[in-house]
C-alpha cells in the first residue's frame, strides 16, 4: 500500500483531502489511489438525498449526521452544487446548514461542483463515494444537485434513495409522474410543520399505494429537519431498507451498479467533450446548410472519425 | 480537467454582517472559482477544519466587528499547526489603515477594504493561488 493511502487510513484528514482532490481531477496518482481504495471498498452504506432546490436536503443531512455520529459511526458526506454554465464557477452553500457538525470527529464533509454534468450526480461524485468507501466510512451521505423531474442518476449511484418533497409542490398528478417520483426508497415530506404538508403526504402515499411492488414498498415520512422532528423515524426506516438490501443480496449488486455508472459517466463526459468540439469546429457547416438531413450526414461522418 | 481555484469564504467571529462576504463569494463564482460559503459566526477551528476537508486553495474571511487583531492570529497559528502552509489567506472588512501592516506581518496574504473593486480582488486571489499552489491563471 502506498504511504499516502496508509496515512489517510490512519485518519490524517489533510492527506485524505488531498487524495480526494487528486481523484476528483483524475490525476495519474489519483487514479492509483482510487484503485487502492476501491480494493477495500464495498462495505459502506451509501445514502442519496435528492429533491428540488430548497427542499431541505442539507438540513436533512445535518440531522442524519447527528444521529449517525451519536451511534459512533464514521460519516462521509458528499454534497454537489451546480457549476455555472456561464463562468464554470460555483457557489456552494450547503455547509451553512450543518455548521455545528464541522467539528464532529469521524465526520468528513466535502463539497463538489457539478462541472457541467446534468442528471444530479457526476462521475467525480461517484469516484469520491468509492474513495470514502475504501477509507472505511460506515455511512456515506450524498446530496444531489437540486433536482428536477428527470434527475434520476442517483438511483444507480447509492444503496438507499431518499426523495425530499415539501408542501406546495403539487397534487397527486405530480406524484404520479415518471422520473424522480418513482425512484425513492423513502420519501420525505420535509417542512411538515407548514400548512398543506398532508396534501403532499397523501399524494405521495396514493402514488405508492396505487402501484404494484415486488418486494420493497417505498415509505413516506413527515419530517421537519430544522426542528428535528421525524429524523429518528427516518433513520429507522433507512436501517430497515439496509436490512432488506442485505437480505436480498442487493447490497453488493448496488456497489457493482455504482462502479458501472462511474465508468459510464466518465466515458460519457469524454464523448460529450468530443461532440461539443466537433459541433464547434463545424459551426460554419451548420449555419450554411439549412437542410437537416445533409447537415446530420456530414456531422455524423465527422463524429465517426473523432469518436470511433 | 484543469484545476479550478477553490475558496472557502467565511465570516470570522461574532459579527452578523454577511452582505459583503456574499458579494465577494458571488464575484469569485462569476470569475470561475469554486466557492464554499460557510456563513456566519465561524471560529478559527471551524474555518481551518473546513479548509482541510475541502482542500481549499484560499481562505477568505470577512470581519466587520473590529476584532481582527484578536481573531486573525489564532486563525494563522491554527493554519500553520495543521499544515496549511500553502493555503492563501485574505481578509476583507473594515480594517483601520494602521492595522494593515500588522495583519500582513502575521501572515495574511492580502487585505481588502471597503471600496476595493471586485476585479482587483479576483485578480489578486488568482495571483495568490498561482504563487502558493501553482494554479494556472487563464
Interface residues (C-beta under 8 A of the other chain):
Chain A: X13 X14 X17 X18 X20 X21 X25 X26 X83 X84 X86 X87 X88 X89 X90 X91 X92 X93 X95 X96 X99 X102 X103 X108 X109 X110 X111 X113 X115
Chain B: X1 X3 X4 X25 X26 X28 X29 X30 X31 X32 X33 X34 X35 X36 X37 X38 X39 X41 X42 X45 X46 X49 X50 X52 X53 X54 X55 X82 X83 X84
